[in-house]
Amino acid sequence: MHQGRQHPRTAHGCAAVLGLLVLTTGAHGQAPSESTLSAARKLGQQGVTLYEQADYVGATERLESAYAVVHVPTLGLWAGRALEKVGKLVEASQRYREVTLIVVKPTDPEVFRSAQADAKHAYDALAARIPELTVKLIGATAREVSLAIDGKAVPSALAG
């Protein structure tokens, strides 16, 4: 990054967390209380700051917490970026995809639409980087075995 110039991602994220949370509703359509909104705003600001300082683990924790309270495209985009930086590619792709599906009203800020476009590009770029694993069963059916990846069970319906 050049000195004296703000990176476009930084300007985009700061706009999201500094002032746009006041325009949102919670994940279930209910308006969060002012104290909840304030806490989410603070977490979002901290998350972007930590991201800029390359503390992606701390950024992920704060941005995911803020996004869990206030589902806006800008926070979701930043959360996806942080997840990607810590190597959680599947989770990052899910977050990017989710951001593209958020309903943005005509009265919502333009930065929300911009974040959705950025999330779409990030999702498309990330898809090629996500590893795939094929397990071939010989002498057993998917229902007869169990598979776990990173300690998480994989549903047998996904086998085959």
MDTraj code that builds the backbone (N, CA, C; nanometers):
import mdtraj as md
import numpy as np

residues = "MET HIS GLN GLY ARG GLN HIS PRO ARG THR ALA HIS GLY CYS ALA ALA VAL LEU GLY LEU LEU VAL LEU THR THR GLY ALA HIS GLY GLN ALA PRO SER GLU SER THR LEU SER ALA ALA ARG LYS LEU GLY GLN GLN GLY VAL THR LEU TYR GLU GLN ALA ASP TYR VAL GLY ALA THR GLU ARG LEU GLU SER ALA TYR ALA VAL VAL HIS VAL PRO THR LEU GLY LEU TRP ALA GLY ARG ALA LEU GLU LYS VAL GLY LYS LEU VAL GLU ALA SER GLN ARG TYR ARG GLU VAL THR LEU ILE VAL VAL LYS PRO THR ASP PRO GLU VAL PHE ARG SER ALA GLN ALA ASP ALA LYS HIS ALA TYR ASP ALA LEU ALA ALA ARG ILE PRO GLU LEU THR VAL LYS LEU ILE GLY ALA THR ALA ARG GLU VAL SER LEU ALA ILE ASP GLY LYS ALA VAL PRO SER ALA LEU ALA GLY".split()
xyz = np.array([
    [0.0840, -0.1167, 0.0000],
    [0.0000, 0.0000, 0.0000],
    [0.0888, 0.1234, 0.0000],
    [0.0517, 0.2218, -0.0775],
    [0.1290, 0.3448, -0.0841],
    [0.1010, 0.4304, 0.0375],
    [0.2042, 0.4977, 0.0871],
    [0.1837, 0.5861, 0.2002],
    [0.0946, 0.7015, 0.1588],
    [0.0069, 0.7400, 0.2501],
    [-0.0790, 0.8539, 0.2255],
    [-0.2040, 0.8201, 0.1464],
    [-0.2120, 0.6984, 0.0926],
    [-0.3303, 0.6561, 0.0181],
    [-0.3996, 0.5462, 0.0936],
    [-0.5291, 0.5590, 0.1090],
    [-0.6042, 0.4561, 0.1787],
    [-0.6448, 0.3490, 0.0792],
    [-0.6218, 0.2240, 0.1138],
    [-0.6591, 0.1124, 0.0299],
    [-0.8108, 0.1117, 0.0149],
    [-0.8633, 0.0824, -0.1065],
    [-1.0080, 0.0834, -0.1263],
    [-1.0816, -0.0097, -0.0313],
    [-1.0225, -0.1253, 0.0014],
    [-1.0883, -0.2165, 0.0950],
    [-1.1033, -0.1508, 0.2316],
    [-1.0022, -0.0761, 0.2733],
    [-1.0058, -0.0100, 0.4029],
    [-1.1160, 0.0941, 0.4068],
    [-1.1227, 0.1770, 0.3059],
    [-1.2263, 0.2802, 0.3018],
    [-1.3637, 0.2154, 0.3010],
    [-1.3785, 0.1082, 0.2253],
    [-1.5047, 0.0370, 0.2145],
    [-1.5461, -0.0192, 0.3500],
    [-1.4543, -0.0820, 0.4198],
    [-1.4846, -0.1425, 0.5491],
    [-1.5122, -0.0406, 0.6561],
    [-1.4351, 0.0660, 0.6579],
    [-1.4551, 0.1687, 0.7594],
    [-1.5912, 0.2332, 0.7441],
    [-1.6340, 0.2560, 0.6220],
    [-1.7670, 0.3129, 0.6005],
    [-1.8722, 0.2204, 0.6584],
    [-1.8498, 0.0909, 0.6444],
    [-1.9476, -0.0062, 0.6929],
    [-1.9612, -0.0023, 0.8432],
    [-1.8496, -0.0053, 0.9119],
    [-1.8570, -0.0200, 1.0560],
    [-1.8661, 0.1117, 1.1302],
    [-1.8293, 0.2183, 1.0685],
    [-1.8321, 0.3462, 1.1393],
    [-1.9704, 0.4084, 1.1460],
    [-2.0533, 0.3860, 1.0447],
    [-2.1795, 0.4562, 1.0496],
    [-2.2994, 0.3849, 0.9954],
    [-2.2807, 0.2780, 0.9192],
    [-2.3941, 0.2201, 0.8509],
    [-2.4730, 0.1199, 0.9333],
    [-2.4209, 0.0769, 1.0450],
    [-2.4945, -0.0189, 1.1267],
    [-2.6239, 0.0397, 1.1809],
    [-2.6305, 0.1684, 1.1925],
    [-2.7519, 0.2300, 1.2462],
    [-2.8699, 0.2122, 1.1522],
    [-2.8455, 0.1745, 1.0275],
    [-2.9513, 0.1614, 0.9289],
    [-3.0063, 0.0202, 0.9198],
    [-2.9590, -0.0706, 1.0026],
    [-2.9897, -0.2113, 0.9828],
    [-3.0866, -0.2657, 1.0847],
    [-3.1335, -0.3874, 1.0528],
    [-3.2110, -0.4652, 1.1477],
    [-3.1314, -0.5892, 1.1797],
    [-3.1726, -0.6600, 1.2811],
    [-3.1014, -0.7806, 1.3217],
    [-3.1243, -0.8946, 1.2244],
    [-3.0596, -1.0072, 1.2530],
    [-3.0631, -1.1226, 1.1645],
    [-3.2039, -1.1769, 1.1469],
    [-3.2917, -1.1585, 1.2416],
    [-3.4267, -1.2131, 1.2333],
    [-3.5297, -1.1051, 1.2092],
    [-3.4882, -0.9913, 1.1557],
    [-3.5815, -0.8870, 1.1200],
    [-3.6184, -0.7933, 1.2333],
    [-3.5709, -0.8200, 1.3523],
    [-3.5994, -0.7329, 1.4653],
    [-3.4874, -0.6303, 1.4776],
    [-3.5261, -0.5087, 1.5078],
    [-3.4245, -0.4048, 1.5256],
    [-3.3498, -0.4308, 1.6553],
    [-3.2170, -0.4390, 1.6489],
    [-3.1405, -0.4587, 1.7719],
    [-3.1481, -0.3335, 1.8583],
    [-3.1304, -0.3517, 1.9875],
    [-3.1302, -0.2364, 2.0773],
    [-3.0099, -0.1484, 2.0450],
    [-3.0172, -0.0249, 2.0897],
    [-2.9069, 0.0681, 2.0642],
    [-2.7777, 0.0188, 2.1277],
    [-2.7864, -0.0418, 2.2466],
    [-2.6652, -0.0917, 2.3120],
    [-2.6070, -0.2113, 2.2354],
    [-2.6933, -0.2965, 2.1822],
    [-2.6473, -0.4102, 2.1028],
    [-2.5826, -0.3617, 1.9736],
    [-2.6468, -0.2649, 1.9095],
    [-2.5931, -0.2072, 1.7867],
    [-2.4583, -0.1409, 1.8116],
    [-2.4472, -0.0718, 1.9235],
    [-2.3225, -0.0059, 1.9599],
    [-2.2110, -0.1094, 1.9816],
    [-2.2452, -0.2176, 2.0494],
    [-2.1463, -0.3230, 2.0736],
    [-2.1029, -0.3869, 1.9413],
    [-2.1981, -0.4114, 1.8502],
    [-2.1646, -0.4696, 1.7196],
    [-2.0785, -0.3736, 1.6385],
    [-2.1111, -0.2452, 1.6452],
    [-2.0325, -0.1436, 1.5741],
    [-1.8886, -0.1436, 1.6249],
    [-1.8734, -0.1499, 1.7565],
    [-1.7395, -0.1496, 1.8160],
    [-1.6616, -0.2751, 1.7751],
    [-1.7284, -0.3906, 1.7783],
    [-1.6631, -0.5145, 1.7358],
    [-1.6206, -0.5070, 1.5890],
    [-1.7077, -0.4519, 1.5053],
    [-1.6751, -0.4373, 1.3639],
    [-1.5558, -0.3466, 1.3424],
    [-1.5531, -0.2350, 1.4137],
    [-1.4396, -0.1427, 1.4025],
    [-1.3111, -0.2108, 1.4469],
    [-1.3175, -0.2818, 1.5584],
    [-1.1995, -0.3526, 1.6077],
    [-1.1548, -0.4588, 1.5071],
    [-1.2509, -0.5284, 1.4485],
    [-1.2192, -0.6325, 1.3510],
    [-1.1467, -0.5780, 1.2295],
    [-1.1948, -0.4659, 1.1757],
    [-1.1292, -0.4054, 1.0592],
    [-0.9891, -0.3580, 1.0967],
    [-0.9766, -0.2979, 1.2139],
    [-0.8451, -0.2520, 1.2593],
    [-0.7485, -0.3695, 1.2718],
    [-0.7931, -0.4780, 1.3335],
    [-0.7073, -0.5958, 1.3488],
    [-0.6723, -0.6558, 1.2121],
    [-0.7668, -0.6553, 1.1203],
    [-0.7400, -0.7046, 0.9855],
    [-0.6290, -0.6226, 0.9208],
    [-0.6396, -0.4916, 0.9329],
    [-0.5379, -0.4028, 0.8752],
    [-0.4018, -0.4224, 0.9402],
    [-0.4009, -0.4699, 1.0652],
    [-0.2755, -0.4965, 1.1365],
    [-0.2282, -0.6408, 1.1159],
    [-0.2951, -0.7123, 1.0268],
    [-0.2639, -0.8521, 0.9942],
    [-0.2869, -0.9476, 1.1106],
    [-0.3715, -0.9109, 1.2057],
    [-0.4141, -1.0021, 1.3124],
    [-0.5458, -1.0634, 1.2672],
    [-0.5349, -1.1622, 1.1781],
    [-0.6533, -1.2165, 1.1144],
    [-0.7369, -1.3034, 1.2081],
    [-0.6738, -1.3666, 1.3053],
    [-0.7489, -1.4459, 1.4025],
    [-0.8374, -1.3532, 1.4862],
    [-0.7777, -1.2476, 1.5395],
    [-0.8552, -1.1507, 1.6177],
    [-0.9616, -1.0832, 1.5339],
    [-0.9272, -1.0515, 1.4086],
    [-1.0235, -0.9884, 1.3179],
    [-1.1414, -1.0812, 1.2933],
    [-1.1121, -1.2096, 1.2706],
    [-1.2184, -1.3069, 1.2457],
    [-1.3141, -1.3145, 1.3634],
    [-1.2601, -1.3232, 1.4832],
    [-1.3443, -1.3340, 1.6027],
    [-1.4388, -1.2151, 1.6150],
    [-1.3860, -1.0963, 1.5985],
    [-1.4680, -0.9764, 1.6161],
    [-1.5666, -0.9561, 1.5017],
    [-1.5209, -0.9759, 1.3796],
    [-1.6092, -0.9548, 1.2649],
    [-1.7210, -1.0583, 1.2608],
    [-1.6901, -1.1823, 1.2929],
    [-1.7942, -1.2852, 1.2967],
    [-1.8958, -1.2547, 1.4069],
    [-1.8489, -1.2083, 1.5216],
    [-1.9404, -1.1726, 1.6313],
    [-2.0305, -1.0565, 1.5910],
    [-1.9732, -0.9555, 1.5291],
    [-2.0522, -0.8400, 1.4855],
    [-2.1529, -0.8818, 1.3795],
    [-2.1095, -0.9639, 1.2856],
    [-2.1971, -1.0078, 1.1770],
    [-2.3108, -1.0964, 1.2287],
    [-2.2847, -1.1722, 1.3338],
    [-2.3893, -1.2557, 1.3925],
    [-2.5037, -1.1708, 1.4476],
    [-2.4720, -1.0502, 1.4887],
    [-2.5730, -0.9590, 1.5449],
    [-2.6379, -0.8758, 1.4355],
    [-2.5577, -0.8267, 1.3426],
    [-2.6057, -0.7356, 1.2384],
    [-2.5632, -0.7887, 1.1021],
    [-2.6576, -0.8479, 1.0313],
    [-2.6288, -0.9049, 0.8988],
    [-2.6353, -0.7967, 0.7915],
    [-2.5227, -0.7332, 0.7689],
    [-2.5127, -0.6370, 0.6600],
    [-2.4002, -0.6836, 0.5687],
    [-2.4117, -0.6543, 0.4396],
    [-2.3114, -0.7033, 0.3447],
    [-2.1689, -0.6614, 0.3765],
    [-2.1509, -0.5412, 0.4263],
    [-2.0155, -0.4923, 0.4516],
    [-1.9470, -0.5723, 0.5617],
    [-2.0160, -0.5976, 0.6706],
    [-1.9564, -0.6782, 0.7780],
    [-1.9329, -0.8209, 0.7311],
    [-2.0269, -0.8767, 0.6566],
    [-2.0108, -1.0125, 0.6052],
    [-1.8916, -1.0248, 0.5125],
    [-1.8724, -0.9237, 0.4277],
    [-1.7578, -0.9237, 0.3366],
    [-1.6273, -0.9235, 0.4149],
    [-1.6165, -0.8349, 0.5141],
    [-1.4943, -0.8290, 0.5952],
    [-1.4731, -0.9586, 0.6729],
    [-1.5812, -1.0169, 0.7234],
    [-1.5696, -1.1443, 0.7948],
    [-1.5188, -1.2519, 0.6998],
    [-1.5696, -1.2543, 0.5770],
    [-1.5222, -1.3506, 0.4778],
    [-1.3753, -1.3329, 0.4473],
    [-1.3323, -1.2092, 0.4334],
    [-1.1904, -1.1821, 0.4070],
    [-1.1026, -1.2335, 0.5203],
    [-1.1454, -1.2091, 0.6433],
    [-1.0674, -1.2537, 0.7590],
    [-1.0640, -1.4063, 0.7652],
    [-1.1784, -1.4703, 0.7416],
    [-1.1828, -1.6165, 0.7404],
    [-1.0880, -1.6731, 0.6345],
    [-1.0858, -1.6088, 0.5200],
    [-0.9967, -1.6531, 0.4129],
    [-0.8503, -1.6411, 0.4552],
    [-0.8168, -1.5329, 0.5224],
    [-0.6774, -1.5111, 0.5659],
    [-0.6320, -1.6146, 0.6677],
    [-0.7233, -1.6666, 0.7504],
    [-0.6834, -1.7673, 0.8493],
    [-0.6939, -1.9088, 0.7927],
    [-0.7209, -1.9189, 0.6617],
    [-0.7214, -2.0487, 0.5970],
    [-0.8521, -2.1242, 0.6058],
    [-0.9570, -2.0610, 0.6529],
    [-1.0883, -2.1258, 0.6605],
    [-1.1623, -2.0975, 0.5296],
    [-1.1177, -2.1665, 0.4257],
    [-1.1658, -2.1366, 0.2914],
    [-1.3125, -2.1721, 0.2709],
    [-1.3556, -2.2849, 0.3233],
    [-1.4962, -2.3236, 0.3079],
    [-1.5862, -2.2235, 0.3799],
    [-1.5488, -2.1890, 0.5038],
    [-1.6278, -2.0922, 0.5796],
    [-1.6292, -1.9558, 0.5111],
    [-1.5149, -1.9159, 0.4562],
    [-1.5070, -1.7881, 0.3854],
    [-1.5980, -1.7895, 0.2632],
    [-1.5949, -1.8984, 0.1882],
    [-1.6804, -1.9053, 0.0694],
    [-1.8276, -1.9021, 0.1087],
    [-1.8618, -1.9677, 0.2187],
    [-2.0001, -1.9642, 0.2664],
    [-2.0399, -1.8223, 0.3072],
    [-1.9496, -1.7520, 0.3736],
    [-1.9793, -1.6155, 0.4150],
    [-1.9971, -1.5250, 0.2929],
    [-1.9071, -1.5371, 0.1946],
    [-1.9197, -1.4579, 0.0723],
    [-2.0535, -1.4865, 0.0037],
    [-2.0871, -1.6130, -0.0074],
    [-2.2130, -1.6518, -0.0728],
    [-2.3322, -1.5940, 0.0021],
    [-2.3279, -1.6043, 0.1331],
    [-2.4359, -1.5505, 0.2161],
    [-2.4526, -1.4007, 0.1924],
    [-2.3427, -1.3295, 0.1824],
    [-2.3467, -1.1846, 0.1598],
    [-2.4182, -1.1523, 0.0290],
    [-2.3938, -1.2349, -0.0738],
    [-2.4576, -1.2082, -0.2030],
    [-2.6083, -1.2294, -0.1978],
    [-2.6554, -1.3034, -0.0981],
    [-2.7983, -1.3348, -0.0878],
    [-2.8753, -1.2399, 0.0042],
    [-2.8061, -1.1511, 0.0733],
    [-2.8741, -1.0555, 0.1609],
    [-2.9595, -0.9630, 0.0750],
    [-3.0825, -0.9456, 0.1157],
    [-3.1719, -0.8550, 0.0423],
    [-3.1341, -0.7114, 0.0767],
    [-3.0947, -0.6376, -0.0269],
    [-3.0575, -0.4974, -0.0098],
    [-3.1707, -0.4132, -0.0680],
    [-3.2241, -0.3266, 0.0153],
    [-3.3343, -0.2408, -0.0271],
    [-3.2808, -0.1209, -0.1059],
    [-3.3631, -0.0628, -0.1913],
    [-3.3200, 0.0551, -0.2680],
    [-3.2749, 0.1715, -0.1785],
    [-3.3272, 0.1761, -0.0571],
    [-3.2908, 0.2847, 0.0343],
    [-3.1624, 0.2569, 0.1114],
    [-3.1114, 0.1336, 0.1013],
    [-2.9866, 0.1005, 0.1700],
    [-2.8699, 0.1712, 0.1016],
    [-2.7618, 0.1938, 0.1751],
    [-2.6454, 0.2630, 0.1185],
    [-2.5835, 0.1864, 0.0021],
    [-2.5262, 0.2589, -0.0911],
    [-2.4606, 0.2003, -0.2081],
    [-2.3472, 0.1061, -0.1672],
    [-2.2838, 0.1341, -0.0543],
    [-2.1716, 0.0512, -0.0090],
    [-2.2179, -0.0933, 0.0153],
    [-2.3460, -0.1146, 0.0449],
    [-2.3974, -0.2511, 0.0607],
    [-2.3939, -0.3253, -0.0732],
    [-2.4367, -0.2591, -0.1803],
    [-2.4357, -0.3211, -0.3131],
    [-2.2914, -0.3456, -0.3582],
    [-2.2049, -0.2534, -0.3287],
    [-2.0641, -0.2681, -0.3626],
    [-2.0036, -0.3874, -0.2881],
    [-2.0381, -0.4024, -0.1607],
    [-1.9883, -0.5156, -0.0817],
    [-2.0391, -0.6469, -0.1393],
    [-2.1633, -0.6479, -0.1862],
    [-2.2160, -0.7702, -0.2465],
    [-2.1408, -0.8047, -0.3749],
    [-2.1107, -0.7053, -0.4566],
    [-2.0345, -0.7296, -0.5790],
    [-1.8949, -0.7818, -0.5454],
    [-1.8314, -0.7225, -0.4445],
    [-1.6987, -0.7685, -0.4016],
    [-1.7057, -0.9120, -0.3492],
    [-1.8113, -0.9434, -0.2749],
    [-1.8285, -1.0785, -0.2207],
    [-1.8472, -1.1798, -0.3334],
    [-1.9190, -1.1429, -0.4364],
    [-1.9394, -1.2316, -0.5518],
    [-1.8052, -1.2609, -0.6194],
    [-1.7246, -1.1580, -0.6399],
    [-1.5923, -1.1767, -0.7016],
    [-1.5031, -1.2632, -0.6118],
    [-1.5065, -1.2379, -0.4816],
    [-1.4246, -1.3155, -0.3882],
    [-1.4692, -1.4614, -0.3861],
    [-1.6002, -1.4837, -0.3888],
    [-1.6544, -1.6200, -0.3905],
    [-1.6071, -1.6943, -0.5150],
    [-1.6200, -1.6297, -0.6299],
    [-1.5785, -1.6925, -0.7556],
    [-1.4291, -1.7249, -0.7554],
    [-1.3476, -1.6338, -0.7059],
    [-1.2029, -1.6546, -0.7018],
    [-1.1649, -1.7639, -0.6026],
    [-1.2367, -1.7718, -0.4933],
    [-1.2041, -1.8680, -0.3889],
    [-1.2450, -2.0102, -0.4260],
    [-1.3488, -2.0252, -0.5049],
    [-1.3999, -2.1585, -0.5392],
    [-1.2910, -2.2494, -0.5947],
    [-1.2028, -2.1952, -0.6759],
    [-1.0956, -2.2764, -0.7352],
    [-0.9896, -2.3171, -0.6339],
    [-0.9834, -2.2486, -0.5216],
    [-0.8809, -2.2779, -0.4208],
    [-0.9263, -2.3779, -0.3147],
    [-1.0541, -2.4085, -0.3118],
    [-1.1057, -2.4979, -0.2081],
    [-1.0772, -2.6424, -0.2492],
    [-1.0028, -2.7133, -0.1670],
    [-0.9697, -2.8518, -0.2023],
    [-1.0922, -2.9428, -0.1944],
    [-1.0888, -3.0454, -0.2748],
    [-1.1939, -3.1465, -0.2730],
    [-1.1302, -3.2799, -0.2403],
    [-1.2075, -3.3646, -0.1765],
    [-1.1606, -3.4969, -0.1391],
    [-1.2618, -3.5985, -0.1884],
    [-1.2129, -3.7008, -0.2562],
    [-1.2995, -3.8083, -0.3014],
    [-1.2572, -3.9341, -0.2277],
    [-1.3531, -3.9969, -0.1623],
    [-1.3287, -4.1224, -0.0911],
    [-1.4060, -4.2311, -0.1636],
    [-1.3342, -4.3317, -0.2103],
    [-1.3989, -4.4432, -0.2807],
    [-1.4115, -4.5604, -0.1836],
    [-1.5351, -4.6038, -0.1645],
    [-1.5616, -4.7156, -0.0743],
    [-1.5657, -4.8453, -0.1542],
    [-1.4948, -4.9443, -0.1044],
    [-1.4949, -5.0758, -0.1671],
    [-1.5368, -5.1756, -0.0605],
    [-1.6434, -5.2467, -0.0877],
    [-1.6901, -5.3484, 0.0057],
    [-1.7776, -5.2945, 0.1168],
    [-1.8185, -5.1689, 0.1079],
    [-1.9067, -5.1113, 0.2096],
    [-1.9895, -5.0009, 0.1444],
    [-2.1010, -4.9722, 0.2059],
    [-2.1831, -4.8606, 0.1575],
    [-2.1594, -4.7405, 0.2476],
    [-2.2017, -4.6267, 0.2011],
    [-2.1835, -4.5033, 0.2778],
    [-2.2511, -4.5126, 0.4143],
    [-2.3607, -4.5837, 0.4230],
    [-2.4318, -4.5970, 0.5516],
    [-2.3573, -4.6848, 0.6517],
    [-2.2656, -4.7657, 0.6018],
    [-2.1922, -4.8575, 0.6882],
    [-2.0636, -4.7979, 0.7451],
    [-2.0271, -4.6812, 0.6986],
    [-1.9041, -4.6180, 0.7458],
    [-1.9347, -4.4777, 0.7964],
    [-1.8405, -4.4241, 0.8705],
    [-1.8530, -4.2844, 0.9110],
    [-1.7259, -4.2117, 0.8685],
    [-1.7423, -4.0867, 0.8340],
    [-1.6303, -4.0058, 0.7879],
    [-1.6334, -3.8742, 0.8631],
    [-1.5170, -3.8342, 0.9108],
    [-1.5055, -3.7050, 0.9792],
    [-1.3881, -3.6294, 0.9184],
    [-1.4065, -3.5009, 0.9012],
    [-1.2994, -3.4143, 0.8537],
    [-1.2785, -3.3078, 0.9598],
    [-1.1557, -3.2989, 1.0084],
    [-1.1229, -3.2065, 1.1181],
    [-1.2151, -3.2279, 1.2376],
    [-1.2477, -3.3535, 1.2638],
    [-1.3286, -3.3876, 1.3804],
    [-1.4778, -3.3635, 1.3619],
    [-1.5201, -3.3201, 1.2443],
    [-1.6613, -3.2950, 1.2175],
    [-1.7152, -3.4044, 1.1261],
    [-1.8249, -3.4656, 1.1675],
    [-1.8850, -3.5728, 1.0893],
    [-1.9344, -3.5213, 0.9555],
    [-1.9101, -3.6009, 0.8527],
    [-1.9603, -3.5691, 0.7184],
    [-2.0852, -3.6531, 0.6991],
    [-2.1979, -3.5920, 0.6646],
    [-2.3216, -3.6687, 0.6459],
    [-2.3040, -3.7764, 0.5386],
    [-2.3537, -3.8963, 0.5654],
    [-2.3383, -4.0058, 0.4699],
    [-2.4077, -3.9748, 0.3378],
    [-2.5054, -3.8882, 0.3377],
    [-2.5742, -3.8503, 0.2142],
    [-2.4803, -3.7816, 0.1161],
    [-2.3694, -3.7261, 0.1640],
    [-2.2737, -3.6589, 0.0756],
    [-2.1745, -3.7566, 0.0135],
    [-2.1749, -3.8790, 0.0594],
    [-2.0809, -3.9782, 0.0057],
    [-2.1343, -4.0300, -0.1287],
    [-2.0415, -4.0614, -0.2163],
    [-2.0805, -4.1213, -0.3442],
    [-2.0738, -4.0254, -0.4584],
])
top = md.Topology()
chain = top.add_chain()
for i, resn in enumerate(residues, 1):
    res = top.add_residue(resn, chain, resSeq=i)
    for name in ("N", "CA", "C"):
        top.add_atom(name, md.element.get_by_symbol(name[0]), res)
traj = md.Trajectory(xyz[None], top)
